[in-house]
């Protein structure tokens, strides 16, 4: 396992380059990057087809920078300088535990002041370049895909908060034992928590900007599947605890072409520092080898394949709402069945054992089926003529 990118580089190339980059965080960043790119491509296509509207807004140009602008620039510069100079002079501490270092109150006041001065200076200089003797109001055409930066930022913040909240609700014993560590750790994230909270925040932003919720959902479907698959690669590489239940069975002959770790794996040197055999026994599982089903690997493979399927179907599923409905069905089916071999907290409901993810995945599957029926009847048509930039 490679808890950090430094571990990966050293194992693959024999070079020790201390970097404050955790493997899981690296793949999460890739997931957002590629997911956002897929979303942007779909938003452009939806606009060309008349489903997503561009809008005209008015703004003032040529004004001097405001006091609030100077304050925000100074505050941002202070925070960056405060942390950056501390990181430079205490780089080993940053590499050792990036999350704790960033979240802590450690920092350099001198670096903060220098950062604030530089940030304010750059803000004033940029404003002076665009300043006019007489500020004027201009009309600007905003295309939906140009809002992708805001959408990704909202999804990232709300998604991470949701993933952390859902994980702690599912693992109250960890939260009660170490509240600060449980709330600030970058490990321990629940996908469905991130999906629900991130989607809710983005849909609110979508509604506020009059983009059309159904068409935005359709645009997001393939990218969400790709992001999940890439995120699961991070889980597999780092060994963040999303592995399966014990698998002591010998690898079948018909899978002889696969490496042994693709069938059963003990996740050595995982980011949590857990010995799987000891942990399995402690939690009531029978384990001889200490190997587990590598469920993150399976999910990554299946979800990336599902992304390819959705991408191939995106121009054929012409009824608005259909793409996202299919995404919900695929997502629900995949997660429901993988839960059968995953380690997870179990709820006892009506005499049955069921996990949080099984409940949510079942609801998503039902929502997808209902969506297909409803959207086929609605048969929405394009509502907008593609807007043209002036000049």
N, C-alpha and C positions, 0 to 999 in steps of 0.2 A: 504494500500500500504506500501511497505517497501523500501524506498529510499536507505537504507543502510543495510548491513548484520546485523549490531547491532540492527536495528529496528526489523528485522525478529526474531533474537534470543530472544529479549526481549518479543515480542508478543507470541512466541510459548512456551518459557520456563520460562519467568518471570525473566531472568537474564540479567543485563545490563553490557555488555562487549564492551567497546568503541573500535571499529576497523575501520581503515581507508579504508574500502572496500565498494564501492558502489555496490548495487545489480545488476544494469545493467552491470557494468564492470565485475562482478563476472560471470555472465552468458555468456558474450561475451568470457571470458577466457575459460569457459567450452566448448563453441561452437568451438573455435579454437582447443582445446585439443582433443575432440571427432572427429571433422572433420579431423584433422591430422591423428588420429589413423585409421580411415576408409580409408583415402587416402593411408596410408602406407601399409595396408593389400592388397589393390587393386594393388599397385605398385609391391608388391612381387609376386602377382599372375600373373600380366602381364609379369614380367621378366621370371617366370617359363614357361609361354606359348610362350616365344620368341618374344614378342612385344616390350619390353623395354630393351635396351642393357646396360650391365655393361661395364665399360671402365677402361682401365689400364692407370695409370698416374705414372710419376716419380717424386720423391721428395728427397731432401737431408735430411739425419738424422745425428745426432751427432754434429751439429754445435752449437756454442755458440749463445746465444740470441742476436739479432741485436739491434742497437740503436733505430730503429723504433719500434721494439717490446717492448723495455723498455719505450719509450715515450708513446705508446698506453696503456701499462699496467699502467703507472703512471697517465695518463689522466683519465682512467676509474676509478682507485682507488680514485683519487681526487674527482671526481664527486659524487661517492657513499659516501665517507666519508663526503664531504661537506654537502650533504643532510641528511645523516643518523644521524649525531650528532645533527644537528638542529632539526630533527624530535624527537629525544630522549628527548631533553630539552624543546621542545614546542609541545609535543604530542597532546594536545587538539586542537591546530591550524590545525594539520595534519588531525585529525579526522573530524573536522568541515567542511573542504573543501579540500579533498585530491588533486583534480586536480589543483586548484589554488596554493596550497603549492608546488607541484612538479614542476609546470611550472615556478613559480616565481624565482627570483634571490636570495631568502633567503637561507642562509646556514652558516655553520661554517668553517672558514678558518683553524682553528686548526684541525677540523675533516677531512678537505680536505687533509692537509699535512700528517696526520697520515694514511689516506686511501691510498695515493699515495705511501708512504714508504712501507706499508704492501704489496700492490699489486706488486710493483717492486721486493721486497724480494721474494715473492712466485714465481714470474715469473723466477727469476734467479735460485732459488732452483730447480724448476722443470726442467729448461734447463740443469743444472749441472748433474741431475740424468741421463739424456739421452745423455750427451755429450760423444763423442768419440775422441780418440787421432787423428784419421784420419777420418773426416766426409766422408760418402759414399752416393751414389745415389742408391735408392731402387725403385723397381716397386711395385705399389699398385693397387689392384682391387677395384674399387668403384662401389658398387651396387646402382641402382637408389633410392631405399628406404632409403639409408644412407644420401641422400641429403634432407630428409624431414624437418630437422631443418632449413636449409636455405630457403626452399620453404615456410614454415610457417611464418618465419620472414619477408620475402619479401611480402607475401600476407597480413600480418598484417599491416605493415607500409603503403604500397601502398593502401590497402583497406580502412584504416582509413582516409588517406588523401583524397581519392576519395569520400568516404561517406560524409566527411565534405564539400568538394568543391561542390558536387551536392546539398547538403542540402542548402548551402548558395546561390547557383544560384536559387534555388526554393523559397528562403525566403530572397530576397534582402532587404526588409524593416528591418528585424532583423539585417542584416549585416551592413546596413547604420546607424542604430540607435546605435549599440554597436559593432564596428568592432573587437576589441580585445576580447571581451567576446564571440562573435559569432565564432571566429576562434579557441579559446582555450578551449571552453567548450566541455566536453565529451558527452553531450547530443546533440541531433540534428544531427543525422546521417542518410543518405539515403542509403538503402541497395543496390540499383542498381548502385549507384556511387562507392560503395565499391567493388561490383562484377566486374564491368567493369575495374576499375583501378587496382584492385588486380589481376584479371585474366590476364590483359595485361602485368603486371610486371612479373608474374609467367611464362607466355608463352615465354617472352623474355629470361628468365633464362633457361627455358626448351630448347629453340632453341640453346642457347649458349652452353649448355651442351650436345647437340645432343641426347636428350631423346626421341624425337618423339612426336610432339604436339598433334596429334589425340589421341594417346594412353594415354597421360597424362590427356587430357580432359575427356576421358572415366573413368579413374581412379578417377578423382575428382568429377564426377557427384553426386554419392550418398552422399559423405561427405559434399558437398556444401549444399545439401538439408537438411541434419541433422544439420549442423551449423546454417542455417537460422532458423530452427524450435527452436533450443535451444536459439538462440538470441532473438527470439520473446517471449520466456518465461521471459527473462529479461525485455523486454518492458512491459509485463503484471504485473510483480511483482513490478517494480519500478514506473510504470505509467509515462512513458517518453513522452507522447503526441501522441503516435501512435494509439490512440483509434479511434472509429468510430464516425459517426454522431449521433445526438440524437435518442434515442430509448425509447419512452414513452409508447409503447404498452405493454399490460399485457402478461406475459409469457403463451404460449399455454399449454393446459392441457396435450398434448402428450409429453411435455418436463418437466412434473412435477418432474421427477426423478433428474433433474439437479438443483443445487443451483441457487438462483435468480441472482447472479453475473455472471453466465455463459450466461445469456440472456441479461441483461442490468446492467450497473455498473457506479457509479459516481466517481470512482477512488479517494477515500478520501486519504489525506496525500500523494498525488503523489509527485514525486521528483521535479516537476516544481512549486509546490505550487499553482496550478491553481484550482479555483472553477469552475467546468464544466458548471453549469447552467449559471453563470455570463459570462463565456467565450463564450458559445454558443450564448447567446443573443447579446453579443458585436459583434460577427462575423456574425450576421444576421440569425441565426438559431432560429426556434421556439422550445423551450424546456420547458416542464412543470415540469418534475421530475429532470432534470439535469443528467439523466442517458444516457450512450452511449453504442453503440454496442462494446463489448469487442473484437475487431478485432485481437489484438495480440494473444489472447487465441485461436481464430479460426485458425489463421495462424500456430501457434505452433502445434496444433493438426493435421491439414491437412498435414503440411510439414513433421512431424515425421512419419505419416502414409505413405506419398509418399517415404520417405527414406526407409522404410521397403519394399515397393513395388520394388524400384530400387535395393535394396540389394538382393531381391529374384530373380530378373531378370538378375543380372549381369553376371551369367554364361550361361544364355540362349541367351542373345543378343551377338552372337559371331562375328558379323560384326563390325569391328573397326569404331568408330564414331557414332554407333547407340545408345549406352548408353547415351552419352552426348546430342544427338538430342532429345531423350525421356525426358531427364532432362529439356531441354530448353522448350519443349512443356508443361510439367507439371508446371514448374515454371511460364511460361507466363499465362497459364489458371488460376492458383491459384491467382496470383497477380492481373490480370485484373478484376476478379469478386469481389475480396475483396475491390478493389478501389471504388466500387459502394456504399459501406457503410462506407468508411473512410473519415476522415477530411483531406483535402489536398488542396494545391494551384491548381487552375484551370487555364488552358490556353484556350483562345478563338481562335479556329482555324477553318476557313471555316464555321463559323456560329455554331460550336459545342463547347461544353465545354469538355475539356479532360485534364487529369492530366499527369505529367511527367512519372509517373509509368505506366499509361495505354499505353502511346506511346511506352515505352521501352518493356513492356511485350508483346505487339502486335508484335513488331519486333522480340523478342525472339521466340515467337510461330511460326512465319513465318520461321525464321532461322532453327528451329527444324524440321519443315516439309520438307524444302529444304534439310536439312542434311540427313534425312531418305532416300529420293529419291536418292541423290548423292552417299551416302556411300553404299547403297545396290548395286548400279551399279559398284562401285569401287571394293568392296569385297576384301579388303586388307588381305594379309596373313602374318603369322609370318615371320620376316626377320632375326632373330638372334638365334643362339644356346645359351642356358643358359650358362653363364660363370661360371667356377669353380675356387674357390680360390686355390692357390697353397699351398702346404704343408699341 
